[in-house]
């Protein structure tokens, strides 16, 4: 694992990524990134998050079959309860 790099938040919330990392990963102005907030632990990724697109496709698929996400989650909970010791 790499060493931790300390960053500071500047005015207007700007965070500067060190030049060595920008060069290594070819991060130029205009490159889009995704920031994930995992309960106060932040992950910055060059990959654009696909979570929203996948959720939309899942919701459309469920809707087309006359199902809902809530119903699916309820069924999942019921199945888990059947297998709990």
KOLGU-4560 file (N, C-alpha, C; in nm, 3 decimals, padded with zeros to 5 digits):
<recs>
<n_xx: 00.084 n_yy: -00.118 n_zz: 00.000 ca_xx: 00.000 ca_yy: 00.000 ca_zz: 00.000 c_xx: 00.088 c_yy: 00.124 c_zz: 00.000 mol: A seq: 1 type: UNK>
<n_xx: 00.046 n_yy: 00.226 n_zz: -00.067 ca_xx: 00.123 ca_yy: 00.350 ca_zz: -00.075 c_xx: 00.114 c_yy: 00.427 c_zz: 00.055 mol: A seq: 2 type: UNK>
<n_xx: 00.206 n_yy: 00.519 n_zz: 00.070 ca_xx: 00.203 ca_yy: 00.603 ca_zz: 00.189 c_xx: 00.090 c_yy: 00.705 c_zz: 00.180 mol: A seq: 3 type: UNK>
<n_xx: 00.043 n_yy: 00.749 n_zz: 00.295 ca_xx: -00.064 ca_yy: 00.849 ca_zz: 00.300 c_xx: -00.009 c_yy: 00.985 c_zz: 00.258 mol: A seq: 4 type: UNK>
<n_xx: -00.091 n_yy: 01.060 n_zz: 00.187 ca_xx: -00.052 ca_yy: 01.193 ca_zz: 00.143 c_xx: -00.148 c_yy: 01.292 c_zz: 00.208 mol: A seq: 5 type: UNK>
<n_xx: -00.095 n_yy: 01.389 n_zz: 00.277 ca_xx: -00.178 ca_yy: 01.488 ca_zz: 00.343 c_xx: -00.218 c_yy: 01.597 c_zz: 00.243 mol: A seq: 6 type: UNK>
<n_xx: -00.345 n_yy: 01.628 n_zz: 00.238 ca_xx: -00.397 ca_yy: 01.733 ca_zz: 00.151 c_xx: -00.464 c_yy: 01.840 c_zz: 00.238 mol: A seq: 7 type: UNK>
<n_xx: -00.470 n_yy: 01.960 n_zz: 00.185 ca_xx: -00.540 ca_yy: 02.068 ca_zz: 00.254 c_xx: -00.650 c_yy: 02.122 c_zz: 00.164 mol: A seq: 8 type: UNK>
<n_xx: -00.758 n_yy: 02.160 n_zz: 00.226 ca_xx: -00.868 ca_yy: 02.220 ca_zz: 00.151 c_xx: -00.843 c_yy: 02.371 c_zz: 00.147 mol: A seq: 9 type: UNK>
<n_xx: -00.835 n_yy: 02.424 n_zz: 00.026 ca_xx: -00.812 ca_yy: 02.567 ca_zz: 00.007 c_xx: -00.947 c_yy: 02.640 c_zz: 00.001 mol: A seq: 10 type: UNK>
<n_xx: -00.940 n_yy: 02.768 n_zz: -00.030 ca_xx: -01.063 ca_yy: 02.846 ca_zz: -00.042 c_xx: -01.154 c_yy: 02.784 c_zz: -00.145 mol: A seq: 11 type: UNK>
<n_xx: -01.282 n_yy: 02.799 n_zz: -00.124 ca_xx: -01.386 ca_yy: 02.747 ca_zz: -00.213 c_xx: -01.384 c_yy: 02.596 c_zz: -00.224 mol: A seq: 12 type: UNK>
<n_xx: -01.320 n_yy: 02.527 n_zz: -00.125 ca_xx: -01.322 ca_yy: 02.382 ca_zz: -00.123 c_xx: -01.227 c_yy: 02.314 c_zz: -00.219 mol: A seq: 13 type: UNK>
<n_xx: -01.134 n_yy: 02.386 n_zz: -00.276 ca_xx: -01.041 ca_yy: 02.329 ca_zz: -00.374 c_xx: -00.938 c_yy: 02.241 c_zz: -00.303 mol: A seq: 14 type: UNK>
<n_xx: -00.918 n_yy: 02.121 n_zz: -00.356 ca_xx: -00.814 ca_yy: 02.031 ca_zz: -00.307 c_xx: -00.712 c_yy: 02.013 c_zz: -00.420 mol: A seq: 15 type: UNK>
<n_xx: -00.586 n_yy: 02.035 n_zz: -00.389 ca_xx: -00.482 ca_yy: 02.022 ca_zz: -00.490 c_xx: -00.419 c_yy: 01.884 c_zz: -00.479 mol: A seq: 16 type: UNK>
<n_xx: -00.418 n_yy: 01.812 n_zz: -00.590 ca_xx: -00.354 ca_yy: 01.681 ca_zz: -00.596 c_xx: -00.206 c_yy: 01.706 c_zz: -00.629 mol: A seq: 17 type: UNK>
<n_xx: -00.115 n_yy: 01.647 n_zz: -00.554 ca_xx: 00.028 ca_yy: 01.670 ca_zz: -00.578 c_xx: 00.068 c_yy: 01.644 c_zz: -00.724 mol: A seq: 18 type: UNK>
<n_xx: 00.162 n_yy: 01.725 n_zz: -00.771 ca_xx: 00.207 ca_yy: 01.717 ca_zz: -00.910 c_xx: 00.254 c_yy: 01.577 c_zz: -00.948 mol: A seq: 19 type: UNK>
<n_xx: 00.324 n_yy: 01.510 n_zz: -00.858 ca_xx: 00.375 ca_yy: 01.376 ca_zz: -00.890 c_xx: 00.260 c_yy: 01.280 c_zz: -00.922 mol: A seq: 20 type: UNK>
<n_xx: 00.150 n_yy: 01.289 n_zz: -00.848 ca_xx: 00.034 ca_yy: 01.203 ca_zz: -00.875 c_xx: -00.037 c_yy: 01.245 c_zz: -01.003 mol: A seq: 21 type: UNK>
<n_xx: -00.047 n_yy: 01.376 n_zz: -01.025 ca_xx: -00.112 ca_yy: 01.424 ca_zz: -01.149 c_xx: -00.036 c_yy: 01.373 c_zz: -01.270 mol: A seq: 22 type: UNK>
<n_xx: 00.097 n_yy: 01.375 n_zz: -01.264 ca_xx: 00.178 ca_yy: 01.328 ca_zz: -01.376 c_xx: 00.169 c_yy: 01.176 c_zz: -01.391 mol: A seq: 23 type: UNK>
<n_xx: 00.178 n_yy: 01.104 n_zz: -01.281 ca_xx: 00.173 ca_yy: 00.958 ca_zz: -01.285 c_xx: 00.043 c_yy: 00.908 c_zz: -01.346 mol: A seq: 24 type: UNK>
<n_xx: -00.069 n_yy: 00.971 n_zz: -01.309 ca_xx: -00.201 ca_yy: 00.924 ca_zz: -01.353 c_xx: -00.262 c_yy: 01.009 c_zz: -01.463 mol: A seq: 25 type: UNK>
<n_xx: -00.181 n_yy: 01.097 n_zz: -01.522 ca_xx: -00.225 ca_yy: 01.182 ca_zz: -01.633 c_xx: -00.354 c_yy: 01.257 c_zz: -01.599 mol: A seq: 26 type: UNK>
<n_xx: -00.354 n_yy: 01.321 n_zz: -01.483 ca_xx: -00.469 ca_yy: 01.399 ca_zz: -01.439 c_xx: -00.451 c_yy: 01.544 c_zz: -01.483 mol: A seq: 27 type: UNK>
<n_xx: -00.522 n_yy: 01.578 n_zz: -01.586 ca_xx: -00.513 ca_yy: 01.714 ca_zz: -01.641 c_xx: -00.641 c_yy: 01.790 c_zz: -01.611 mol: A seq: 28 type: UNK>
<n_xx: -00.639 n_yy: 01.922 n_zz: -01.621 ca_xx: -00.761 ca_yy: 01.999 ca_zz: -01.601 c_xx: -00.873 c_yy: 01.947 c_zz: -01.691 mol: A seq: 29 type: UNK>
<n_xx: -00.990 n_yy: 01.932 n_zz: -01.633 ca_xx: -01.105 ca_yy: 01.884 ca_zz: -01.709 c_xx: -01.131 c_yy: 01.735 c_zz: -01.695 mol: A seq: 30 type: UNK>
<n_xx: -01.036 n_yy: 01.660 n_zz: -01.638 ca_xx: -01.056 ca_yy: 01.516 ca_zz: -01.617 c_xx: -01.166 c_yy: 01.499 c_zz: -01.513 mol: A seq: 31 type: UNK>
<n_xx: -01.264 n_yy: 01.412 n_zz: -01.543 ca_xx: -01.374 ca_yy: 01.389 ca_zz: -01.449 c_xx: -01.336 c_yy: 01.276 c_zz: -01.354 mol: A seq: 32 type: UNK>
<n_xx: -01.374 n_yy: 01.294 n_zz: -01.228 ca_xx: -01.346 ca_yy: 01.194 ca_zz: -01.127 c_xx: -01.471 c_yy: 01.177 c_zz: -01.041 mol: A seq: 33 type: UNK>
<n_xx: -01.472 n_yy: 01.070 n_zz: -00.963 ca_xx: -01.584 ca_yy: 01.042 ca_zz: -00.873 c_xx: -01.531 c_yy: 01.043 c_zz: -00.730 mol: A seq: 34 type: UNK>
<n_xx: -01.605 n_yy: 01.110 n_zz: -00.642 ca_xx: -01.572 ca_yy: 01.112 ca_zz: -00.500 c_xx: -01.680 c_yy: 01.034 c_zz: -00.427 mol: A seq: 35 type: UNK>
<n_xx: -01.640 n_yy: 00.924 n_zz: -00.362 ca_xx: -01.733 ca_yy: 00.844 ca_zz: -00.284 c_xx: -01.715 c_yy: 00.876 c_zz: -00.136 mol: A seq: 36 type: UNK>
<n_xx: -01.826 n_yy: 00.898 n_zz: -00.067 ca_xx: -01.823 ca_yy: 00.924 ca_zz: 00.077 c_xx: -01.872 c_yy: 00.798 c_zz: 00.147 mol: A seq: 37 type: UNK>
<n_xx: -01.781 n_yy: 00.730 n_zz: 00.212 ca_xx: -01.815 ca_yy: 00.608 ca_zz: 00.284 c_xx: -01.817 c_yy: 00.637 c_zz: 00.434 mol: A seq: 38 type: UNK>
<n_xx: -01.913 n_yy: 00.718 n_zz: 00.473 ca_xx: -01.926 ca_yy: 00.752 ca_zz: 00.614 c_xx: -01.807 c_yy: 00.831 c_zz: 00.668 mol: A seq: 39 type: UNK>
<n_xx: -01.758 n_yy: 00.924 n_zz: 00.592 ca_xx: -01.646 ca_yy: 01.007 ca_zz: 00.636 c_xx: -01.511 c_yy: 00.963 c_zz: 00.583 mol: A seq: 40 type: UNK>
<n_xx: -01.506 n_yy: 00.847 n_zz: 00.521 ca_xx: -01.386 ca_yy: 00.802 ca_zz: 00.451 c_xx: -01.411 c_yy: 00.829 c_zz: 00.304 mol: A seq: 41 type: UNK>
<n_xx: -01.324 n_yy: 00.909 n_zz: 00.243 ca_xx: -01.346 ca_yy: 00.950 ca_zz: 00.105 c_xx: -01.256 c_yy: 00.872 c_zz: 00.010 mol: A seq: 42 type: UNK>
<n_xx: -01.314 n_yy: 00.831 n_zz: -00.101 ca_xx: -01.239 ca_yy: 00.763 ca_zz: -00.205 c_xx: -01.253 c_yy: 00.846 c_zz: -00.332 mol: A seq: 43 type: UNK>
<n_xx: -01.141 n_yy: 00.886 n_zz: -00.388 ca_xx: -01.139 ca_yy: 00.963 ca_zz: -00.512 c_xx: -01.094 c_yy: 00.869 c_zz: -00.622 mol: A seq: 44 type: UNK>
<n_xx: -01.178 n_yy: 00.855 n_zz: -00.724 ca_xx: -01.151 ca_yy: 00.759 ca_zz: -00.830 c_xx: -01.158 c_yy: 00.826 c_zz: -00.967 mol: A seq: 45 type: UNK>
<n_xx: -01.069 n_yy: 00.787 n_zz: -01.054 ca_xx: -01.073 ca_yy: 00.839 ca_zz: -01.190 c_xx: -01.190 c_yy: 00.779 c_zz: -01.266 mol: A seq: 46 type: UNK>
<n_xx: -01.237 n_yy: 00.665 n_zz: -01.221 ca_xx: -01.351 ca_yy: 00.601 ca_zz: -01.285 c_xx: -01.479 c_yy: 00.676 c_zz: -01.251 mol: A seq: 47 type: UNK>
<n_xx: -01.561 n_yy: 00.698 n_zz: -01.350 ca_xx: -01.690 ca_yy: 00.762 ca_zz: -01.327 c_xx: -01.784 c_yy: 00.657 c_zz: -01.267 mol: A seq: 48 type: UNK>
<n_xx: -01.850 n_yy: 00.693 n_zz: -01.159 ca_xx: -01.939 ca_yy: 00.600 ca_zz: -01.090 c_xx: -02.053 c_yy: 00.556 c_zz: -01.182 mol: A seq: 49 type: UNK>
<n_xx: -02.077 n_yy: 00.427 n_zz: -01.181 ca_xx: -02.187 ca_yy: 00.369 ca_zz: -01.260 c_xx: -02.306 c_yy: 00.334 c_zz: -01.172 mol: A seq: 50 type: UNK>
<n_xx: -02.299 n_yy: 00.366 n_zz: -01.043 ca_xx: -02.404 ca_yy: 00.327 ca_zz: -00.949 c_xx: -02.540 c_yy: 00.381 c_zz: -00.992 mol: A seq: 51 type: UNK>
<n_xx: -02.548 n_yy: 00.508 n_zz: -01.027 ca_xx: -02.677 ca_yy: 00.567 ca_zz: -01.066 c_xx: -02.732 c_yy: 00.500 c_zz: -01.191 mol: A seq: 52 type: UNK>
<n_xx: -02.647 n_yy: 00.476 n_zz: -01.289 ca_xx: -02.693 ca_yy: 00.414 ca_zz: -01.414 c_xx: -02.742 c_yy: 00.272 c_zz: -01.388 mol: A seq: 53 type: UNK>
<n_xx: -02.671 n_yy: 00.196 n_zz: -01.305 ca_xx: -02.712 ca_yy: 00.059 ca_zz: -01.274 c_xx: -02.843 c_yy: 00.061 c_zz: -01.196 mol: A seq: 54 type: UNK>
<n_xx: -02.857 n_yy: 00.152 n_zz: -01.101 ca_xx: -02.980 ca_yy: 00.163 ca_zz: -01.023 c_xx: -03.098 c_yy: 00.198 c_zz: -01.114 mol: A seq: 55 type: UNK>
<n_xx: -03.078 n_yy: 00.288 n_zz: -01.209 ca_xx: -03.185 ca_yy: 00.323 ca_zz: -01.302 c_xx: -03.227 c_yy: 00.204 c_zz: -01.387 mol: A seq: 56 type: UNK>
<n_xx: -03.129 n_yy: 00.128 n_zz: -01.437 ca_xx: -03.161 ca_yy: 00.009 ca_zz: -01.517 c_xx: -03.237 c_yy: -00.094 c_zz: -01.435 mol: A seq: 57 type: UNK>
<n_xx: -03.195 n_yy: -00.113 n_zz: -01.311 ca_xx: -03.262 ca_yy: -00.208 ca_zz: -01.223 c_xx: -03.406 c_yy: -00.163 c_zz: -01.196 mol: A seq: 58 type: UNK>
<n_xx: -03.424 n_yy: -00.035 n_zz: -01.168 ca_xx: -03.559 ca_yy: 00.017 ca_zz: -01.141 c_xx: -03.649 c_yy: 00.000 c_zz: -01.263 mol: A seq: 59 type: UNK>
<n_xx: -03.597 n_yy: 00.027 n_zz: -01.383 ca_xx: -03.676 ca_yy: 00.009 ca_zz: -01.507 c_xx: -03.715 c_yy: -00.137 c_zz: -01.526 mol: A seq: 60 type: UNK>
<n_xx: -03.618 n_yy: -00.225 n_zz: -01.504 ca_xx: -03.642 ca_yy: -00.368 ca_zz: -01.521 c_xx: -03.749 c_yy: -00.417 c_zz: -01.424 mol: A seq: 61 type: UNK>
<n_xx: -03.740 n_yy: -00.376 n_zz: -01.299 ca_xx: -03.839 ca_yy: -00.416 ca_zz: -01.199 c_xx: -03.977 c_yy: -00.361 c_zz: -01.235 mol: A seq: 62 type: UNK>
<n_xx: -03.980 n_yy: -00.235 n_zz: -01.276 ca_xx: -04.106 ca_yy: -00.171 ca_zz: -01.312 c_xx: -04.173 c_yy: -00.242 c_zz: -01.430 mol: A seq: 63 type: UNK>
<n_xx: -04.094 n_yy: -00.281 n_zz: -01.529 ca_xx: -04.148 ca_yy: -00.350 ca_zz: -01.646 c_xx: -04.209 c_yy: -00.485 c_zz: -01.609 mol: A seq: 64 type: UNK>
<n_xx: -04.157 n_yy: -00.546 n_zz: -01.502 ca_xx: -04.212 ca_yy: -00.673 ca_zz: -01.457 c_xx: -04.320 c_yy: -00.655 c_zz: -01.351 mol: A seq: 65 type: UNK>
<n_xx: -04.356 n_yy: -00.530 n_zz: -01.324 ca_xx: -04.460 ca_yy: -00.502 ca_zz: -01.225 c_xx: -04.413 c_yy: -00.518 c_zz: -01.082 mol: A seq: 66 type: UNK>
<n_xx: -04.282 n_yy: -00.510 n_zz: -01.061 ca_xx: -04.225 ca_yy: -00.523 ca_zz: -00.928 c_xx: -04.169 c_yy: -00.389 c_zz: -00.884 mol: A seq: 67 type: UNK>
<n_xx: -04.134 n_yy: -00.380 n_zz: -00.756 ca_xx: -04.073 ca_yy: -00.258 ca_zz: -00.705 c_xx: -03.943 c_yy: -00.294 c_zz: -00.633 mol: A seq: 68 type: UNK>
<n_xx: -03.857 n_yy: -00.197 n_zz: -00.618 ca_xx: -03.733 ca_yy: -00.219 ca_zz: -00.545 c_xx: -03.764 c_yy: -00.255 c_zz: -00.400 mol: A seq: 69 type: UNK>
<n_xx: -03.864 n_yy: -00.189 n_zz: -00.343 ca_xx: -03.902 ca_yy: -00.216 ca_zz: -00.205 c_xx: -03.947 c_yy: -00.361 c_zz: -00.189 mol: A seq: 70 type: UNK>
<n_xx: -04.025 n_yy: -00.409 n_zz: -00.285 ca_xx: -04.070 ca_yy: -00.548 ca_zz: -00.281 c_xx: -03.954 c_yy: -00.646 c_zz: -00.292 mol: A seq: 71 type: UNK>
<n_xx: -03.861 n_yy: -00.615 n_zz: -00.379 ca_xx: -03.744 ca_yy: -00.701 ca_zz: -00.394 c_xx: -03.663 c_yy: -00.705 c_zz: -00.265 mol: A seq: 72 type: UNK>
<n_xx: -03.642 n_yy: -00.590 n_zz: -00.202 ca_xx: -03.566 ca_yy: -00.585 ca_zz: -00.077 c_xx: -03.639 c_yy: -00.659 c_zz: 00.033 mol: A seq: 73 type: UNK>
<n_xx: -03.772 n_yy: -00.650 n_zz: 00.036 ca_xx: -03.851 ca_yy: -00.723 ca_zz: 00.135 c_xx: -03.832 c_yy: -00.874 c_zz: 00.117 mol: A seq: 74 type: UNK>
<n_xx: -03.837 n_yy: -00.920 n_zz: -00.009 ca_xx: -03.817 ca_yy: -01.062 ca_zz: -00.037 c_xx: -03.676 c_yy: -01.107 c_zz: 00.003 mol: A seq: 75 type: UNK>
<n_xx: -03.579 n_yy: -01.022 n_zz: -00.021 ca_xx: -03.442 ca_yy: -01.055 ca_zz: 00.016 c_xx: -03.430 c_yy: -01.071 c_zz: 00.167 mol: A seq: 76 type: UNK>
<n_xx: -03.490 n_yy: -00.979 n_zz: 00.242 ca_xx: -03.487 ca_yy: -00.990 ca_zz: 00.389 c_xx: -03.554 c_yy: -01.118 c_zz: 00.436 mol: A seq: 77 type: UNK>
<n_xx: -03.668 n_yy: -01.151 n_zz: 00.375 ca_xx: -03.739 ca_yy: -01.273 ca_zz: 00.412 c_xx: -03.654 c_yy: -01.397 c_zz: 00.385 mol: A seq: 78 type: UNK>
<n_xx: -03.585 n_yy: -01.399 n_zz: 00.272 ca_xx: -03.497 ca_yy: -01.513 ca_zz: 00.241 c_xx: -03.383 c_yy: -01.524 c_zz: 00.340 mol: A seq: 79 type: UNK>
<n_xx: -03.325 n_yy: -01.410 n_zz: 00.376 ca_xx: -03.215 ca_yy: -01.412 ca_zz: 00.473 c_xx: -03.262 c_yy: -01.468 c_zz: 00.606 mol: A seq: 80 type: UNK>
<n_xx: -03.383 n_yy: -01.429 n_zz: 00.649 ca_xx: -03.438 ca_yy: -01.476 ca_zz: 00.776 c_xx: -03.455 c_yy: -01.627 c_zz: 00.775 mol: A seq: 81 type: UNK>
<n_xx: -03.489 n_yy: -01.684 n_zz: 00.661 ca_xx: -03.507 ca_yy: -01.829 ca_zz: 00.652 c_xx: -03.377 c_yy: -01.904 c_zz: 00.677 mol: A seq: 82 type: UNK>
<n_xx: -03.265 n_yy: -01.843 n_zz: 00.644 ca_xx: -03.135 ca_yy: -01.911 ca_zz: 00.656 c_xx: -03.057 c_yy: -01.872 c_zz: 00.780 mol: A seq: 83 type: UNK>
<n_xx: -03.108 n_yy: -01.781 n_zz: 00.860 ca_xx: -03.037 ca_yy: -01.744 ca_zz: 00.982 c_xx: -03.055 c_yy: -01.852 c_zz: 01.086 mol: A seq: 84 type: UNK>
<n_xx: -02.948 n_yy: -01.887 n_zz: 01.158 ca_xx: -02.957 ca_yy: -01.992 ca_zz: 01.262 c_xx: -03.039 c_yy: -01.947 c_zz: 01.381 mol: A seq: 85 type: UNK>
</recs>
